[in-house]
Amino acid sequence: MSYLEEIQVKNLDHLGIVAGLIDEIGIVKIINNKLGIDVREKISAGTVVKSILINGLGFVSRPLYLFSQFFQDKAIEKLLGERIKTDYLNDDKIGRVMDELYKYGLNDIFIEVVLEVIKKFKIDLKYSHLDSTSFHLDGEYKREEDKEKQEEEKIIKERPIFIKKGYSRDHRPDLKQCVLDLITSQDGDIPLFVRVGDGNESDKAVFGKVLVEFKKQIKFDSIMVCDSALYGQENLQLIQHLKWITRVPMTIKKAKELVQNIEVEEVKDEDKEKRSDLNLESYTWKEEIVTYGGIKQTWLIVLSEKRQKSDLEKLEKQLSQEEKKSQKFLKEIQSEEFEHPQAARYKLKAINKKLRLLEIKEVELIETYSKKKEKIYKMISLIIKKDEEISRKTKEAGKFILATNLVEENKLEASEILITYKNQQSTERGFRFLKDPLFFTDSFFVEKPERIETMLFLMSLCLLIYNLGQRELRNCLKRVKKGINNQVEKVTLRPTLRWIFQCFQGIHYVILNGVKQIVNLTEERRFILSLLPASCQRYYL
């Protein structure tokens, strides 16, 4: 036997970290307990799910139909278990497991995984954040509407989603889509609840129901944080037994009045340092007790200096653009010949509908004659500013209102309400992760809505694994008070897990004359592994 025949080299890279986090959570065991193990199968459903999650966090942008190719150069037996071969992970097996997951109930499985994570990793659930996004899809996805549609009050579907056109957050209104609702913890951005909805679903119609269902599934006393889509009389009645913080839409008359008329309080000298420590030095606010939808609330009218500056710059730009546009309209209407006075005024009305801050006003309507000696009318006009509208927008600049039903004995400090709402970006970070081109969102090649839902369930599990690993790493760095170098060689206590994955590129699993070993495991990589759960370490050490 030649030397070359005695050596095998497989890539391990960062995939041992991913596999270790999956093991630490216990995902394989949970899936196998739910779906069962068939002794005739060469690979269990739980192990197939593990392989999909490793593929999803491989950051190689390969869709699932290239799934077996992904593992061809990987240490598959090290990652998935002895005697596991790449050809076990074929299209038919993956498809069957995805169908079994859907049939069992994606929500039930996800909730059990989440409960295990909360318990094992002591996730702080004081605050939870809800938001939604859309995923555009290629393909027809033709499907007849059910004759008896799902009852409106139910939020967990007993039917597959409808892939339809709707409001697109991806700015692709030409494509059909589905919607993903996501609830995350403020502690580490851990996904706590996911739900896939129809493509034309409205946030306002479902957000209240999503929160009610979430509280049924995860019975913790969490304060729910959401954007203005939640704020409406019907939703407030629906969630009146929950604790919540949300933004008030400016379409509400009371909100408009407060923003226009109320003056936020100036910061006292003794409070300036405190606000600076909380990174709130550019914010001022005033509290009001309001009853809306039959619910007593605290409204926090907030003024952001940075946002005010930005809003005023936008207003100035809008005014400048409208001045140019209105000059063009003025020239157009004054040069036009009208057969009737009504026609001139109708044209003027149509033009003014296109303007927000300016108005073209009729000065005089002149009766005259055309070259053909026909009676015509010409309009003399001038451009005026809508001072009331400009004043309104100026007063509104930089202001927004936050509302909470935590009043009296449960009252929160104004600074805590504001900080908590600012952390609403935790769900937005999750959406950016799921839509990353390096992630396998591109693999929406599946033809059935059921498979789309299952794919988003698996992607959400990837997000949970990633954010949990990042949370554990950062918490350990904070405890040991020792940072690691980031991409620009600066020491940080808050590295991204993606950077850690990059740091682990080039680690190989080598079998030489029957002896197995890991190569390229530097001291820096060993230090990083020491910060991660023990299940991650066993793939390398």
C-alpha positions in Angstrom: 0.0 0.0 0.0 1.4 3.4 -1.0 1.9 6.3 1.4 -0.9 8.2 -0.3 -3.3 5.3 0.2 -2.6 5.3 4.0 -3.7 8.9 4.6 -7.2 10.5 4.6 -7.7 14.2 5.1 -11.2 15.7 5.7 -12.2 19.2 6.5 -13.6 19.9 10.0 -13.2 23.7 10.2 -15.9 25.4 12.4 -18.4 22.6 11.8 -17.4 20.9 15.1 -18.6 24.0 16.9 -21.9 23.8 15.2 -22.3 20.0 15.8 -21.3 20.6 19.5 -24.0 23.2 20.0 -26.6 20.9 18.4 -25.5 18.2 20.8 -25.5 20.5 23.8 -29.1 21.5 23.1 -30.1 17.9 22.5 -31.8 18.5 19.1 -31.1 15.0 17.7 -32.6 13.3 20.8 -35.7 15.6 20.7 -36.3 14.9 17.0 -35.8 11.1 17.4 -38.2 11.1 20.4 -40.8 12.9 18.4 -40.5 11.0 15.1 -39.3 7.7 16.4 -36.3 5.6 15.2 -36.8 2.9 12.5 -34.1 0.2 13.1 -34.2 -0.5 9.3 -33.0 3.0 8.5 -29.3 3.6 8.2 -29.6 7.2 9.6 -32.1 8.5 12.1 -34.4 11.6 11.4 -32.6 13.4 14.2 -29.2 12.9 12.6 -30.6 14.0 9.2 -31.8 17.2 10.9 -28.4 17.7 12.5 -26.8 17.3 9.0 -29.2 20.0 7.6 -28.3 22.4 10.4 -24.6 21.8 9.9 -25.1 22.4 6.2 -27.1 25.6 6.9 -24.4 27.0 9.1 -21.6 25.9 6.8 -21.9 29.4 5.0 -21.1 27.9 1.6 -24.4 29.0 -0.2 -25.2 25.5 -1.4 -28.8 24.6 -1.8 -30.2 21.3 -0.5 -30.1 19.6 -3.9 -26.3 19.8 -3.6 -26.5 18.4 0.0 -24.5 15.3 -0.4 -21.7 17.2 -2.2 -21.4 19.5 0.9 -20.2 16.5 3.0 -17.9 14.9 0.4 -14.8 16.7 1.8 -16.1 16.9 5.4 -15.3 14.6 8.4 -18.8 13.2 8.2 -18.3 10.3 10.6 -16.7 12.6 13.1 -19.6 15.1 12.8 -22.6 12.7 12.5 -21.4 9.4 13.8 -19.5 6.3 12.8 -20.6 4.4 9.7 -22.6 7.4 8.4 -21.9 7.8 4.7 -22.6 10.8 2.4 -24.9 8.8 0.2 -27.3 8.3 3.2 -28.1 12.0 2.9 -29.9 11.8 -0.4 -32.9 13.8 -1.7 -35.4 11.2 -0.9 -34.3 10.8 2.7 -34.2 14.5 3.3 -37.6 15.0 1.7 -39.1 12.2 3.9 -37.7 13.7 7.1 -39.0 17.2 6.2 -42.5 15.7 5.5 -42.4 13.9 8.8 -41.4 17.0 10.7 -44.3 18.9 9.1 -46.8 16.1 9.8 -45.8 15.9 13.5 -46.0 19.7 14.0 -43.2 22.2 13.5 -44.4 24.4 16.3 -44.5 21.6 18.9 -40.9 20.6 18.0 -39.6 24.1 18.1 -41.2 24.9 21.4 -39.6 21.8 23.0 -36.2 22.8 21.7 -36.7 26.3 23.0 -37.8 25.1 26.5 -34.7 22.9 26.7 -32.5 25.9 25.8 -34.2 28.2 28.3 -33.7 25.7 31.1 -30.2 24.5 30.3 -28.7 28.0 29.5 -30.8 30.1 31.9 -32.1 32.5 29.3 -33.5 35.7 30.8 -37.0 36.1 29.7 -37.9 39.5 31.2 -38.4 40.9 27.7 -39.4 39.3 24.5 -39.5 41.0 21.1 -41.9 40.3 18.2 -41.5 41.3 14.5 -42.1 39.9 11.1 -40.5 39.8 7.7 -41.3 38.3 4.3 -39.4 35.8 2.1 -39.9 36.1 -1.7 -40.2 32.8 -3.6 -39.7 31.7 -7.2 -42.2 29.4 -8.8 -46.0 29.2 -9.3 -47.1 27.5 -6.0 -50.6 27.1 -7.4 -53.0 25.9 -4.9 -56.8 26.1 -4.5 -58.2 28.0 -1.6 -59.8 25.9 1.0 -63.6 26.2 0.8 -63.8 26.5 4.5 -61.0 28.9 5.5 -59.2 28.7 8.8 -61.1 30.4 11.6 -59.8 33.9 12.1 -59.1 33.5 15.8 -56.8 30.6 15.3 -53.2 31.4 14.8 -51.6 27.9 14.6 -52.6 26.7 11.1 -54.2 23.4 10.4 -53.5 23.9 6.7 -50.4 24.8 4.7 -49.7 28.4 4.1 -50.8 30.2 0.9 -47.9 31.5 -1.2 -49.2 34.8 -2.4 -48.2 38.3 -3.4 -48.4 40.8 -0.5 -46.5 43.7 1.1 -42.9 42.8 0.4 -40.2 43.8 2.9 -37.7 42.5 0.2 -38.9 45.2 -2.2 -40.0 42.4 -4.7 -43.7 43.0 -5.1 -43.6 41.1 -8.4 -42.9 37.8 -6.6 -45.1 35.6 -4.4 -44.0 35.3 -0.8 -44.6 34.0 2.7 -44.3 35.8 6.0 -42.3 34.8 9.1 -43.2 36.0 12.6 -40.4 35.8 15.0 -40.2 36.3 18.8 -36.7 36.6 20.3 -35.4 37.1 23.8 -33.6 40.3 24.7 -31.0 38.1 26.3 -28.8 36.9 23.4 -31.5 37.3 20.7 -32.5 33.7 21.2 -35.5 32.7 18.9 -38.4 31.7 21.3 -41.2 31.3 18.8 -41.6 31.2 15.0 -44.6 31.0 12.8 -44.9 31.0 9.0 -47.9 32.9 7.6 -49.6 33.5 4.2 -47.9 35.9 1.8 -50.7 38.5 2.0 -50.9 38.4 5.8 -51.2 41.7 7.7 -49.1 42.2 10.9 -52.0 44.2 12.4 -54.4 41.3 12.0 -52.1 38.6 13.5 -49.7 40.2 16.0 -52.1 40.1 18.9 -53.0 36.4 18.2 -49.3 35.5 17.9 -48.5 36.9 21.4 -51.5 35.1 22.9 -50.4 31.8 21.3 -46.8 32.4 22.4 -47.9 32.9 26.1 -49.9 29.6 25.9 -46.8 27.7 24.7 -44.2 29.3 26.9 -45.6 30.2 30.2 -43.2 32.8 31.5 -44.0 36.3 32.8 -42.3 38.1 29.9 -42.9 41.7 28.9 -43.7 41.6 25.1 -42.1 44.3 22.9 -43.5 45.1 19.5 -43.7 47.8 16.8 -46.8 49.9 16.1 -48.5 47.1 14.1 -49.6 45.7 17.5 -51.2 48.9 18.6 -54.9 48.9 17.8 -58.1 48.6 19.9 -58.8 45.0 18.9 -55.2 43.8 19.6 -55.1 45.7 23.0 -58.3 44.0 24.1 -56.8 40.6 23.0 -53.6 41.0 25.0 -54.9 42.9 28.0 -53.8 40.1 30.3 -50.2 40.3 29.0 -47.5 42.9 29.8 -46.4 44.9 26.8 -44.4 47.8 25.4 -45.2 49.0 21.9 -44.9 52.1 19.7 -48.0 54.2 19.1 -48.9 54.9 15.4 -49.2 58.6 14.5 -52.4 57.9 12.8 -54.2 58.0 16.2 -55.7 61.4 16.9 -54.6 61.5 20.5 -51.0 60.8 19.4 -51.0 63.6 16.9 -52.3 66.0 19.4 -49.6 65.1 22.0 -46.8 65.3 19.5 -48.0 68.7 18.3 -48.7 70.3 21.7 -46.6 68.7 24.4 -43.2 69.9 25.3 -40.7 67.3 26.4 -38.9 67.9 29.7 -35.4 69.4 29.7 -32.8 67.2 31.3 -31.7 68.2 34.7 -27.9 68.5 35.4 -28.0 65.6 37.9 -29.6 63.3 35.2 -27.2 64.1 32.4 -24.5 61.8 33.6 -27.0 59.0 34.3 -28.4 59.2 30.8 -24.9 59.3 29.3 -24.1 56.0 31.1 -27.3 54.5 29.6 -26.4 55.9 26.1 -29.5 58.0 26.2 -27.8 61.5 26.2 -29.5 62.5 22.9 -33.0 61.6 24.2 -35.5 63.7 26.2 -39.1 62.6 27.1 -42.3 63.3 29.0 -44.7 60.8 30.5 -48.5 60.9 30.2 -51.2 58.6 31.6 -53.6 57.8 28.7 -56.6 55.5 28.4 -57.0 54.0 24.9 -59.0 50.9 23.9 -60.3 50.8 27.4 -56.7 50.1 28.7 -55.0 52.5 31.1 -51.4 53.1 29.8 -48.3 55.1 30.2 -47.4 57.0 27.1 -43.8 58.1 26.8 -43.4 61.0 24.3 -39.8 60.8 23.2 -37.6 63.4 21.3 -34.4 62.0 19.7 -32.0 64.8 18.8 -30.3 62.7 16.1 -33.6 61.7 14.6 -34.9 65.3 14.8 -31.9 66.5 12.8 -32.4 63.8 10.2 -36.2 64.5 9.9 -35.6 68.3 9.5 -33.0 67.6 6.8 -35.5 65.4 5.0 -38.2 68.0 5.3 -35.9 70.6 3.8 -35.0 68.3 1.0 -38.7 67.5 0.4 -39.5 71.2 0.3 -36.7 71.9 -2.2 -37.9 69.0 -4.4 -41.5 70.2 -4.3 -40.5 73.8 -5.2 -38.9 72.5 -8.4 -41.9 70.3 -9.1 -44.4 73.0 -8.4 -42.6 75.5 -10.7 -43.0 72.9 -13.5 -46.7 72.5 -12.7 -47.2 76.2 -12.5 -45.7 76.8 -16.0 -47.8 73.9 -17.3 -51.2 75.1 -16.0 -50.6 78.8 -16.9 -49.8 77.9 -20.5 -52.7 75.6 -21.0 -56.0 76.7 -22.6 -59.2 75.4 -21.1 -62.6 75.2 -22.7 -64.4 75.7 -19.3 -63.6 77.2 -15.9 -64.4 73.8 -14.3 -61.8 72.1 -16.5 -59.1 74.5 -15.3 -60.0 74.1 -11.6 -60.2 70.3 -12.0 -56.7 70.3 -13.4 -55.5 72.5 -10.5 -57.1 70.2 -8.0 -55.4 67.1 -9.6 -52.0 68.9 -9.5 -52.3 69.9 -5.8 -52.9 66.3 -4.9 -49.3 65.6 -5.9 -48.0 68.2 -3.5 -47.7 68.0 0.2 -45.9 71.1 1.5 -46.8 73.6 -1.3 -49.9 74.5 -3.1 -50.7 76.2 -6.4 -53.4 78.7 -5.8 -55.7 80.3 -8.4 -55.3 84.1 -8.6 -57.5 84.8 -11.6 -59.3 83.0 -14.4 -59.1 85.0 -17.6 -61.6 84.7 -20.4 -60.1 85.2 -23.8 -60.1 83.8 -27.3 -57.8 81.4 -29.1 -56.2 81.9 -32.5 -59.3 80.2 -34.0 -61.5 82.8 -32.3 -62.9 80.2 -29.9 -63.6 81.3 -26.3 -61.0 79.8 -23.9 -59.9 80.3 -20.3 -56.4 80.8 -18.9 -55.4 80.5 -15.3 -53.1 82.9 -13.4 -51.7 81.1 -10.4 -49.0 81.4 -7.8 -47.2 79.0 -5.5 -47.7 79.3 -1.7 -46.4 77.3 1.2 -48.7 75.2 3.4 -47.4 76.8 6.6 -49.7 74.7 8.8 -48.4 71.4 7.3 -44.8 72.5 7.4 -45.2 73.6 11.1 -46.8 70.3 11.9 -44.0 68.3 10.4 -41.4 70.6 12.1 -43.0 70.0 15.5 -43.2 66.2 14.9 -39.5 66.0 13.8 -37.6 63.5 16.0 -40.6 62.6 18.1 -42.3 59.2 18.7 -44.5 57.7 21.4 -44.0 54.5 23.3 -46.9 52.9 25.2 -47.0 50.3 28.0 -49.8 48.9 30.2 -47.3 48.7 33.1 -48.7 51.5 35.3 -48.9 52.2 39.0 -47.3 49.3 41.1 -45.8 47.7 37.9 -44.5 51.0 36.5 -41.3 51.0 34.6 -38.7 53.8 34.6 -38.9 55.8 31.4 -35.3 55.1 30.6 -36.0 51.3 30.8 -39.0 51.6 28.5 -36.9 53.4 25.9 -33.8 51.1 26.2 -36.1 48.1 25.9 -37.8 49.4 22.8 -34.4 50.2 21.2 -33.5 46.5 21.6 -36.4 45.7 19.2 -33.6 45.4 16.7 -32.9 41.9 18.1 -35.5 40.4 15.7 -34.2 42.6 12.8 -30.7 41.0 13.4 -32.3 37.6 13.2 -34.0 38.5 9.9 -30.7 39.8 8.5 -29.1 36.4 9.4 -31.8 34.4 7.8 -31.6 36.5 4.6 -27.8 36.5 4.3 -26.7 35.4 0.8 -24.3 33.0 2.5 -27.2 31.3 4.2 -29.3 28.7 2.5 -32.4 30.9 1.9 -31.6 30.4 -1.8 -32.6 26.8 -1.4 -36.3 27.5 -1.6 -36.5 25.1 -4.5 -39.1 23.0 -2.9 -42.4 23.0 -4.6 -44.9 22.5 -1.8 -45.9 25.1 0.8 -45.4 22.4 3.5 -41.8 22.2 2.6 -41.4 26.0 2.6 -42.7 26.0 6.2 -40.4 23.2 7.2 -37.4 24.9 5.6 -38.1 28.1 7.6 -38.4 26.0 10.7 -35.0 24.5 10.0 -33.5 27.9 9.2 -34.9 29.2 12.5 -33.2 26.4 14.4 -30.0 27.5 12.7 -30.6 31.0 14.0 -31.2 29.6 17.5 -27.9 27.6 17.4 -25.9 30.5 16.1 -27.2 33.1 18.6 -26.9 30.7 21.5 -23.3 29.9 20.6 -22.5 33.7 20.3 -24.2 34.4 23.6 -22.3 31.7 25.4 -19.0 32.8 23.9 -19.5 36.5 24.9 -20.7 35.6 28.4 -17.6 33.5 29.0 -15.3 36.3 27.7 -17.0 38.7 30.0 -16.5 36.3 33.0 -12.8 35.6 32.3 -12.2 39.4 31.4 -10.1 38.5 28.4 -10.9 39.3 24.8 -9.9 38.0 21.5 -8.7 39.7 18.3 -11.4 40.7 15.8 -11.1 41.1 12.0 -9.1 44.4 12.4 -6.8 43.0 15.1 -8.5 44.8 18.0 -9.3 43.0 21.2 -13.0 42.6 21.8 -15.3 40.9 24.3 -18.1 40.8 21.8 -16.9 38.9 18.7 -19.5 37.6 16.3 -19.7 33.8 15.9 -19.3 34.2 12.2 -15.8 35.6 12.9 -15.1 32.6 15.1 -16.2 30.4 12.3 -13.7 32.1 10.0 -10.9 31.7 12.6 -11.5 27.9 12.5 -11.0 27.6 8.8 -8.2 25.1 7.9 -8.7 22.6 10.8 -8.5 19.1 9.3 -9.4 15.6 10.5 -6.6 13.3 9.5 -6.4 9.5 9.5 -2.8 8.4 9.0 -2.2 4.6 9.1 -5.4 4.2 11.1 -4.5 6.9 13.6 -7.0 9.7 13.9 -5.9 13.2 14.8 -6.9 16.9 14.5 -4.4 19.2 12.9 -3.9 23.0 12.9 -5.5 23.4 16.3 -3.5 26.5 17.5 -3.3 27.9 21.1 -5.7 30.7 20.1 -8.2 28.1 18.8 -7.9 26.0 21.9 -8.6 29.2 24.0 -11.7 29.9 22.0 -12.9 26.2 22.5 -12.4 26.6 26.2 -15.1 29.3 26.2 -17.6 27.1 24.4 -19.7 24.2 25.8 -18.0 20.9 26.4 -19.9 19.3 23.6 -18.1 21.6 21.1 -14.7 20.8 22.6 -15.0 17.0 22.1 -15.0 17.4 18.3 -11.5 18.9 18.4 -9.7 17.9 21.6 
